[in-house]
């Protein structure tokens, strides 16, 4: 998701950002007017009006003329004004159960952050005896932490959590090197470490439905448009092998590109031990946050496990589906944070409302607006027309895997320019329509868009994770672009091969 850190980007980049915002501010309405009045005989009036709205929204999403969540509200409002659909229809996706699954996961993540549980887990992994003073093992541990954490909280939060710890390690190495008169690290190695935590967080997000917004948007659209429900466990069975393969390839590439200059980092164990000791024993709040998180994970995964063992007609599975769907399970666990006390006498609980207000409400609005526009593109027939035009342009009826390859490629390219939520919203209904027009399954292309939309490795503004590490001043923009181009290309093949192998095995085609 694009983000700008004005205090860390160069004056040239700030100037470019101002130009981008200004141009898009006027280009969006201009495109809207052109699309609204240009003849489109192949579209119904509703689809024609929607095409104009989508054109405006895309320009504003890419150029960030106004805040992206505001644009996500502007699109549905304009659809109502122009008569694309009734208000109840347009705003219905904002109350989609998937929205509440995301809301609950955001609250759980905030509880973990407020209580310092995420930092404790990170330091526990870095302090493992296996890591020791080895730079290679440190590199691996640094890559493990964000990929695991970002499966459950946002990639930006996972990166922000490990970032200060890593900066502390780099600073400590610098001080030790000066004292010893030796060279323990290099600028390139430090760059590699910082890029690795950002890239690992992006990759980890695809592992679960709640890891990143595109996953849930894709799941929601697949259920609405194709009438196929992909549950939490089923998504993990598909995505985790792809995630692990991409993570391993990324790690080997980064180690090859940014190797350490020393065989040992003297003082690393002592430094991490001192940081871990500063945390003291587990607090009541950390135990409560961990309890709520584990409750959520069990409730999310348990129905899928039951279905894989006893089938979807199993009474226990049917009970969970009707009484504890994933959105409700998410809220049950989140509410526990407001009930479990950290100090009963003072009536202080694991999470309070002022802390809960810190969650990314903008992303929730963006998520609802994306679902709304995606649903309208499908219901008005706009996606179908666009899909038929793409098929005609290709010169024939492509196979499901040709469409999937195109879907992944487009998602990777578009997500470097706009938010991954926006790219998923645009592409999923179109790719489903293309697949239906060709008479093949739309599930692999839709999932390909979801996974490809998370592979934003190239630019600081592509995602908050990249912006965070770029803001350190230790990551040259050229280094990020060079590594990002390679990883974008590799991710295309990993995702495509993963879907080609796993979709048939899991009955998703």
C-alpha positions as CSV (number, residue, x, y, z in Angstrom):
1,X,0.0,0.0,0.0
2,X,1.6,3.3,-1.0
3,X,2.8,5.5,1.8
4,X,5.0,8.6,2.0
5,X,7.3,9.4,4.8
6,X,8.1,13.0,4.1
7,X,10.7,13.2,6.8
8,X,12.8,10.5,5.3
9,X,12.5,10.8,1.5
10,X,14.7,13.1,-0.5
11,X,13.6,16.6,-1.7
12,X,13.5,15.2,-5.2
13,X,11.1,12.4,-4.2
14,X,9.0,14.9,-2.2
15,X,8.7,17.1,-5.3
16,X,7.7,14.1,-7.4
17,X,5.1,13.1,-4.9
18,X,3.6,16.6,-4.9
19,X,3.5,16.6,-8.7
20,X,1.9,13.1,-8.7
21,X,-0.8,14.2,-6.3
22,X,-1.5,17.5,-8.1
23,X,-1.7,15.9,-11.5
24,X,-4.0,13.1,-10.3
25,X,-6.3,15.6,-8.5
26,X,-7.2,17.1,-11.9
27,X,-6.7,14.1,-14.1
28,X,-9.3,12.0,-12.2
29,X,-12.3,14.3,-12.8
30,X,-11.2,14.8,-16.4
31,X,-11.1,11.1,-17.0
32,X,-14.4,10.7,-15.3
33,X,-16.1,13.3,-17.6
34,X,-14.5,11.8,-20.7
35,X,-15.7,8.3,-19.7
36,X,-19.1,9.5,-18.7
37,X,-19.9,11.2,-22.0
38,X,-18.0,9.0,-24.5
39,X,-20.4,6.5,-26.2
40,X,-20.2,3.0,-24.9
41,X,-23.0,1.0,-26.7
42,X,-21.8,-2.3,-25.3
43,X,-22.5,-1.2,-21.7
44,X,-25.8,-0.7,-19.9
45,X,-26.3,2.8,-18.4
46,X,-25.4,1.5,-15.0
47,X,-22.2,-0.1,-16.2
48,X,-21.3,3.0,-18.3
49,X,-21.6,5.2,-15.2
50,X,-19.7,2.7,-13.1
51,X,-16.9,2.7,-15.7
52,X,-16.6,6.5,-15.2
53,X,-16.5,6.2,-11.4
54,X,-13.9,3.4,-11.5
55,X,-11.7,5.5,-13.8
56,X,-11.8,8.4,-11.3
57,X,-11.2,6.1,-8.4
58,X,-8.2,4.4,-10.0
59,X,-6.5,7.7,-10.8
60,X,-7.1,8.9,-7.2
61,X,-5.9,5.6,-5.8
62,X,-2.7,5.6,-7.8
63,X,-2.0,9.3,-7.5
64,X,-3.3,9.6,-3.9
65,X,-4.8,13.0,-4.7
66,X,-6.9,12.6,-1.6
67,X,-6.4,10.0,1.2
68,X,-7.0,6.5,-0.2
69,X,-9.7,5.5,2.3
70,X,-11.6,8.7,1.4
71,X,-11.4,7.7,-2.3
72,X,-12.9,4.4,-1.2
73,X,-15.9,6.2,0.2
74,X,-16.1,8.6,-2.8
75,X,-16.5,5.7,-5.3
76,X,-19.6,4.1,-3.6
77,X,-21.2,7.6,-3.0
78,X,-20.8,8.5,-6.7
79,X,-22.3,5.2,-7.7
80,X,-25.4,6.0,-5.7
81,X,-25.6,9.6,-7.0
82,X,-25.3,8.3,-10.6
83,X,-27.9,5.6,-10.1
84,X,-25.6,2.6,-10.6
85,X,-27.3,0.8,-7.7
86,X,-29.5,1.5,-4.6
87,X,-27.7,2.6,-1.4
88,X,-28.5,-0.6,0.4
89,X,-26.8,-2.6,-2.4
90,X,-23.8,-0.2,-2.7
91,X,-23.1,0.0,1.0
92,X,-23.9,-3.7,1.8
93,X,-20.2,-4.8,1.4
94,X,-19.2,-2.5,4.2
95,X,-21.1,-4.9,6.5
96,X,-19.7,-8.0,4.9
97,X,-18.8,-10.6,7.6
98,X,-15.2,-10.5,6.2
99,X,-15.0,-6.9,7.3
100,X,-15.5,-8.0,10.9
101,X,-12.9,-10.8,10.5
102,X,-10.4,-8.1,9.6
103,X,-11.6,-5.8,12.4
104,X,-11.1,-8.5,14.9
105,X,-7.7,-9.4,13.6
106,X,-6.7,-5.7,13.8
107,X,-7.8,-5.5,17.4
108,X,-5.9,-8.7,18.3
109,X,-2.8,-7.3,16.6
110,X,-3.1,-4.0,18.5
111,X,-3.4,-5.9,21.8
112,X,-0.2,-7.8,21.0
113,X,1.6,-4.5,20.2
114,X,0.3,-2.6,23.2
115,X,1.4,-5.3,25.6
116,X,4.8,-5.8,23.8
117,X,4.1,-9.4,23.0
118,X,5.3,-9.1,19.4
119,X,8.7,-7.7,20.6
120,X,9.0,-10.4,23.2
121,X,8.5,-13.1,20.5
122,X,11.0,-11.4,18.2
123,X,13.7,-11.2,20.9
124,X,13.0,-14.8,22.0
125,X,13.7,-16.0,18.4
126,X,16.9,-13.9,18.0
127,X,18.1,-15.1,21.4
128,X,17.9,-18.8,20.6
129,X,21.2,-20.6,21.3
130,X,21.2,-21.8,17.6
131,X,21.7,-18.2,16.4
132,X,24.7,-17.5,18.6
133,X,27.2,-15.1,17.1
134,X,26.8,-16.4,13.5
135,X,26.0,-13.7,10.9
136,X,24.3,-16.2,8.6
137,X,22.1,-17.5,11.4
138,X,21.3,-14.0,12.4
139,X,20.2,-13.3,8.8
140,X,17.9,-16.4,8.9
141,X,16.4,-15.4,12.3
142,X,15.8,-11.9,11.1
143,X,13.9,-13.3,8.1
144,X,11.9,-15.8,10.2
145,X,10.4,-13.3,12.6
146,X,8.5,-11.0,10.2
147,X,7.3,-13.9,8.0
148,X,5.7,-15.5,11.0
149,X,4.3,-12.4,12.6
150,X,2.9,-10.9,9.4
151,X,0.8,-14.0,8.9
152,X,-1.4,-12.6,11.7
153,X,-0.8,-8.8,11.8
154,X,-0.1,-6.3,9.0
155,X,3.3,-6.4,7.2
156,X,3.9,-2.8,8.3
157,X,3.4,-3.7,11.9
158,X,5.6,-6.7,11.6
159,X,8.4,-4.7,10.0
160,X,8.0,-1.8,12.5
161,X,8.2,-4.3,15.4
162,X,11.6,-5.8,14.3
163,X,13.0,-2.6,12.8
164,X,14.2,-1.0,16.0
165,X,15.7,-4.2,17.2
166,X,17.7,-4.6,14.0
167,X,18.8,-0.9,14.1
168,X,20.0,-1.6,17.6
169,X,22.0,-4.6,16.4
170,X,23.6,-2.7,13.6
171,X,24.5,0.2,15.9
172,X,26.0,-2.2,18.4
173,X,28.1,-3.9,15.7
174,X,29.4,-0.5,14.7
175,X,30.4,0.4,18.2
176,X,32.1,-2.9,18.8
177,X,34.0,-2.6,15.5
178,X,35.3,0.8,16.5
179,X,36.5,-0.5,19.8
180,X,38.2,-3.6,18.3
181,X,39.5,-1.8,15.2
182,X,38.0,-4.5,13.0
183,X,35.3,-4.7,10.4
184,X,32.4,-6.9,11.5
185,X,29.7,-5.7,9.0
186,X,29.4,-3.7,5.8
187,X,27.0,-1.2,4.4
188,X,25.8,-3.8,1.9
189,X,25.2,-6.4,4.7
190,X,23.2,-3.9,6.7
191,X,21.1,-3.0,3.6
192,X,20.5,-6.7,3.1
193,X,19.3,-7.2,6.6
194,X,16.9,-4.3,6.4
195,X,15.5,-5.3,3.0
196,X,15.0,-8.8,4.3
197,X,12.7,-7.9,7.1
198,X,10.5,-5.9,4.8
199,X,10.4,-8.5,2.1
200,X,9.8,-11.3,4.6
201,X,6.9,-9.4,6.1
202,X,5.3,-9.0,2.6
203,X,5.7,-12.7,1.9
204,X,4.3,-13.7,5.2
205,X,1.1,-11.8,4.6
206,X,-0.1,-14.3,2.1
207,X,0.0,-17.2,4.6
208,X,-3.4,-16.7,6.2
209,X,-6.6,-14.9,5.1
210,X,-6.0,-12.1,7.8
211,X,-2.4,-11.5,6.8
212,X,-3.2,-8.8,4.3
213,X,-6.4,-7.2,2.8
214,X,-6.1,-8.8,-0.7
215,X,-6.5,-12.2,0.7
216,X,-9.9,-11.4,2.2
217,X,-11.0,-9.4,-0.7
218,X,-10.3,-12.3,-3.0
219,X,-12.0,-14.8,-0.7
220,X,-15.0,-12.5,-0.5
221,X,-15.3,-12.0,-4.2
222,X,-14.8,-15.7,-5.0
223,X,-17.7,-16.5,-2.6
224,X,-20.0,-13.8,-4.0
225,X,-19.2,-14.2,-7.7
226,X,-18.3,-17.9,-8.0
227,X,-20.3,-19.3,-5.0
228,X,-17.2,-21.1,-3.7
229,X,-16.3,-20.6,0.0
230,X,-12.6,-20.9,0.8
231,X,-12.3,-21.4,4.6
232,X,-9.3,-20.3,6.8
233,X,-7.7,-23.7,6.9
234,X,-8.1,-24.3,3.1
235,X,-6.4,-21.0,2.4
236,X,-3.5,-21.9,4.6
237,X,-3.1,-25.2,3.0
238,X,-2.8,-23.5,-0.4
239,X,-0.8,-20.4,0.6
240,X,1.7,-21.6,3.2
241,X,3.6,-23.8,0.8
242,X,3.9,-20.9,-1.7
243,X,4.8,-18.6,1.2
244,X,7.6,-20.9,2.4
245,X,9.0,-21.5,-1.1
246,X,9.1,-17.7,-1.8
247,X,10.6,-17.0,1.6
248,X,13.4,-19.5,1.1
249,X,14.2,-18.2,-2.4
250,X,14.2,-14.6,-1.1
251,X,16.5,-15.6,1.8
252,X,19.0,-17.4,-0.4
253,X,19.0,-14.5,-2.9
254,X,19.5,-11.9,-0.2
255,X,22.3,-13.9,1.4
256,X,24.0,-14.3,-2.0
257,X,23.6,-10.6,-2.8
258,X,24.5,-9.2,0.6
259,X,26.9,-11.7,2.3
260,X,28.5,-11.0,5.7
261,X,32.1,-9.9,5.9
262,X,32.9,-11.7,9.1
263,X,32.4,-15.3,10.2
264,X,31.3,-14.2,13.7
265,X,29.7,-11.2,15.3
266,X,31.4,-11.0,18.7
267,X,29.0,-9.5,21.3
268,X,25.8,-10.4,19.5
269,X,24.7,-12.9,22.2
270,X,25.4,-10.5,25.0
271,X,23.6,-7.6,23.2
272,X,20.5,-9.7,22.6
273,X,20.6,-11.1,26.1
274,X,20.7,-7.6,27.6
275,X,17.8,-6.5,25.5
276,X,15.7,-9.5,26.5
277,X,16.6,-9.0,30.2
278,X,15.3,-5.5,30.0
279,X,11.8,-6.9,29.3
280,X,11.6,-8.7,32.6
281,X,9.2,-11.6,33.2
282,X,6.1,-12.2,31.2
283,X,3.4,-9.6,32.2
284,X,-0.3,-10.3,32.8
285,X,-1.1,-8.3,29.7
286,X,1.2,-10.4,27.5
287,X,-0.3,-13.6,28.7
288,X,-3.8,-12.3,28.1
289,X,-2.9,-11.1,24.6
290,X,-1.4,-14.5,23.8
291,X,-4.5,-16.3,25.2
292,X,-6.8,-14.2,23.0
293,X,-4.7,-14.7,19.9
294,X,-4.6,-18.5,20.5
295,X,-8.4,-18.6,20.9
296,X,-8.7,-16.8,17.6
297,X,-6.3,-19.2,15.8
298,X,-8.1,-22.3,17.1
299,X,-11.5,-21.0,16.2
300,X,-10.3,-20.0,12.7
301,X,-8.5,-23.3,11.9
302,X,-10.6,-25.8,13.8
303,X,-13.6,-25.9,11.3
304,X,-11.3,-26.5,8.4
305,X,-9.5,-29.3,10.2
306,X,-12.9,-30.9,11.0
307,X,-13.9,-30.6,7.3
308,X,-10.7,-32.2,6.0
309,X,-11.2,-35.1,8.4
310,X,-14.9,-35.7,8.5
311,X,-16.2,-33.8,5.5
312,X,-18.4,-30.7,5.2
313,X,-21.4,-32.6,6.3
314,X,-19.9,-33.3,9.7
315,X,-22.3,-31.9,12.5
316,X,-19.4,-30.2,14.3
317,X,-18.3,-28.4,11.1
318,X,-21.9,-27.4,10.4
319,X,-22.2,-26.0,13.9
320,X,-19.0,-24.0,13.6
321,X,-20.1,-22.6,10.2
322,X,-23.5,-21.5,11.4
323,X,-22.6,-20.4,15.0
324,X,-18.9,-19.5,14.9
325,X,-18.0,-18.3,11.4
326,X,-14.6,-16.8,11.0
327,X,-15.8,-13.2,11.4
328,X,-17.6,-14.0,14.7
329,X,-14.6,-16.0,15.9
330,X,-12.4,-13.0,15.3
331,X,-14.6,-10.7,17.3
332,X,-15.0,-13.3,20.1
333,X,-11.2,-13.3,20.6
334,X,-10.9,-9.5,20.2
335,X,-13.6,-8.9,22.9
336,X,-11.6,-11.0,25.3
337,X,-8.9,-8.3,25.2
338,X,-11.4,-5.9,26.7
339,X,-12.5,-8.4,29.4
340,X,-9.2,-10.0,30.6
341,X,-7.8,-7.7,33.3
342,X,-4.2,-6.7,33.8
343,X,-5.1,-5.0,37.1
344,X,-8.5,-5.9,38.4
345,X,-8.3,-3.5,41.3
346,X,-7.7,-0.5,39.0
347,X,-10.1,-2.0,36.4
348,X,-7.4,-2.0,33.7
349,X,-7.8,-4.5,30.9
350,X,-5.6,-5.9,28.2
351,X,-6.9,-3.4,25.7
352,X,-8.9,-0.2,26.2
353,X,-10.8,1.8,23.6
354,X,-8.3,4.6,23.3
355,X,-5.7,2.0,22.3
356,X,-8.2,0.3,20.0
357,X,-8.7,3.5,18.1
358,X,-5.1,3.2,16.9
359,X,-6.0,0.4,14.5
360,X,-6.0,1.2,10.8
361,X,-9.6,2.2,10.3
362,X,-8.6,3.6,6.9
363,X,-7.8,0.2,5.7
364,X,-11.2,-1.1,6.8
365,X,-12.9,1.7,4.8
366,X,-10.6,0.9,1.8
367,X,-11.5,-2.8,2.2
368,X,-15.3,-2.0,2.2
369,X,-15.0,0.4,-0.7
370,X,-13.0,-2.2,-2.7
371,X,-15.6,-4.9,-2.1
372,X,-18.4,-2.5,-3.1
373,X,-16.8,-1.5,-6.4
374,X,-15.7,-5.1,-7.2
375,X,-19.2,-6.4,-6.6
376,X,-20.8,-3.6,-8.8
377,X,-18.3,-4.3,-11.6
378,X,-19.6,-7.8,-11.7
379,X,-23.3,-7.2,-11.1
380,X,-23.6,-4.4,-13.7
381,X,-21.8,-6.5,-16.3
382,X,-18.8,-4.1,-16.6
383,X,-16.4,-6.9,-15.6
384,X,-17.9,-9.2,-18.2
385,X,-17.5,-6.7,-21.0
386,X,-13.9,-6.0,-20.0
387,X,-13.2,-9.7,-19.8
388,X,-14.6,-10.3,-23.3
389,X,-12.5,-7.5,-24.7
390,X,-9.4,-9.0,-23.1
391,X,-10.2,-12.4,-24.6
392,X,-10.7,-10.8,-28.0
393,X,-7.5,-9.0,-27.7
394,X,-5.7,-12.2,-26.8
395,X,-6.9,-13.7,-30.1
396,X,-8.8,-16.7,-28.7
397,X,-10.1,-18.5,-25.6
398,X,-7.1,-18.8,-23.3
399,X,-6.7,-21.7,-20.8
400,X,-7.2,-21.3,-17.1
401,X,-3.4,-21.2,-16.6
402,X,-2.8,-18.6,-19.3
403,X,-5.4,-16.4,-17.6
404,X,-3.8,-17.2,-14.2
405,X,-0.4,-16.2,-15.5
406,X,-1.7,-12.9,-16.9
407,X,-3.6,-12.3,-13.6
408,X,-0.4,-12.8,-11.5
409,X,1.7,-10.6,-13.8
410,X,-0.8,-7.7,-13.8
411,X,-1.2,-7.9,-10.0
412,X,2.6,-7.7,-9.5
413,X,2.9,-4.7,-11.8
414,X,-0.1,-2.8,-10.6
415,X,0.7,-3.3,-6.9
416,X,4.0,-1.4,-7.4
417,X,1.9,1.6,-8.4
418,X,-1.1,1.5,-6.1
419,X,-2.3,-0.2,-2.9
420,X,-2.5,-3.9,-2.9
421,X,-6.2,-3.6,-1.9
422,X,-6.9,-1.4,-4.9
423,X,-5.1,-3.6,-7.3
424,X,-7.0,-6.7,-6.0
425,X,-10.3,-4.8,-6.2
426,X,-9.6,-3.9,-9.8
427,X,-8.3,-7.1,-11.1
428,X,-10.2,-9.9,-9.3
429,X,-13.6,-9.3,-10.9
430,X,-12.1,-8.7,-14.3
431,X,-10.0,-11.9,-14.2
432,X,-13.1,-13.9,-13.0
433,X,-15.1,-12.5,-15.9
434,X,-12.3,-13.4,-18.3
435,X,-12.2,-16.9,-17.0
436,X,-16.0,-17.3,-17.2
437,X,-15.9,-15.9,-20.8
438,X,-13.4,-18.5,-21.7
439,X,-15.4,-21.2,-20.0
440,X,-12.8,-22.1,-17.3
441,X,-12.5,-21.8,-13.5
442,X,-12.1,-18.3,-12.2
443,X,-10.6,-19.4,-8.8
444,X,-6.9,-19.8,-9.8
445,X,-6.8,-16.4,-11.6
446,X,-8.5,-14.7,-8.6
447,X,-6.1,-16.2,-6.1
448,X,-3.2,-15.4,-8.4
449,X,-4.3,-11.7,-8.2
450,X,-4.4,-11.9,-4.4
451,X,-1.0,-13.4,-4.0
452,X,0.6,-11.3,-6.7
453,X,-0.7,-8.1,-5.1
454,X,1.4,-8.8,-2.0
455,X,4.7,-8.9,-4.0
456,X,5.6,-5.2,-3.9
457,X,9.4,-5.4,-3.6
458,X,10.6,-2.6,-5.8
459,X,9.8,0.9,-4.4
460,X,9.7,2.6,-1.0
461,X,6.1,3.9,-1.8
462,X,4.9,0.4,-2.8
463,X,4.2,-0.6,0.8
464,X,4.7,0.8,4.3
465,X,7.2,-2.0,5.0
466,X,9.5,-0.8,2.2
467,X,9.0,2.8,3.4
468,X,10.0,1.9,7.0
469,X,13.4,0.4,6.1
470,X,14.1,3.0,3.4
471,X,13.6,5.6,6.0
472,X,16.6,4.3,8.0
473,X,18.9,6.0,5.4
474,X,20.8,2.7,5.1
475,X,18.9,1.4,2.1
476,X,19.8,3.0,-1.2
477,X,16.9,3.3,-3.6
478,X,18.9,1.6,-6.3
479,X,19.5,-1.4,-4.0
480,X,15.8,-1.8,-3.4
481,X,14.9,-1.5,-7.1
482,X,17.5,-4.0,-8.1
483,X,16.5,-6.6,-5.5
484,X,12.8,-5.9,-6.1
485,X,13.0,-6.5,-9.8
486,X,14.6,-9.9,-9.3
487,X,12.1,-10.9,-6.5
488,X,9.1,-9.7,-8.5
489,X,10.2,-12.0,-11.4
490,X,10.8,-14.9,-9.1
491,X,7.5,-14.4,-7.3
492,X,5.7,-14.7,-10.6
493,X,7.0,-18.2,-11.2
494,X,6.7,-19.3,-7.6
495,X,3.0,-18.3,-7.4
496,X,2.2,-19.7,-10.8
497,X,3.8,-23.1,-10.1
498,X,2.3,-23.2,-6.6
499,X,-1.2,-22.6,-7.9
500,X,-0.7,-25.0,-10.8
501,X,0.3,-27.8,-8.4
502,X,-1.9,-27.0,-5.3
503,X,-5.2,-25.9,-6.8
504,X,-6.0,-29.3,-8.3
505,X,-4.9,-31.1,-5.1
506,X,-7.2,-29.0,-2.9
507,X,-10.1,-29.2,-5.3
508,X,-10.0,-25.5,-6.2
509,X,-10.3,-26.1,-10.0
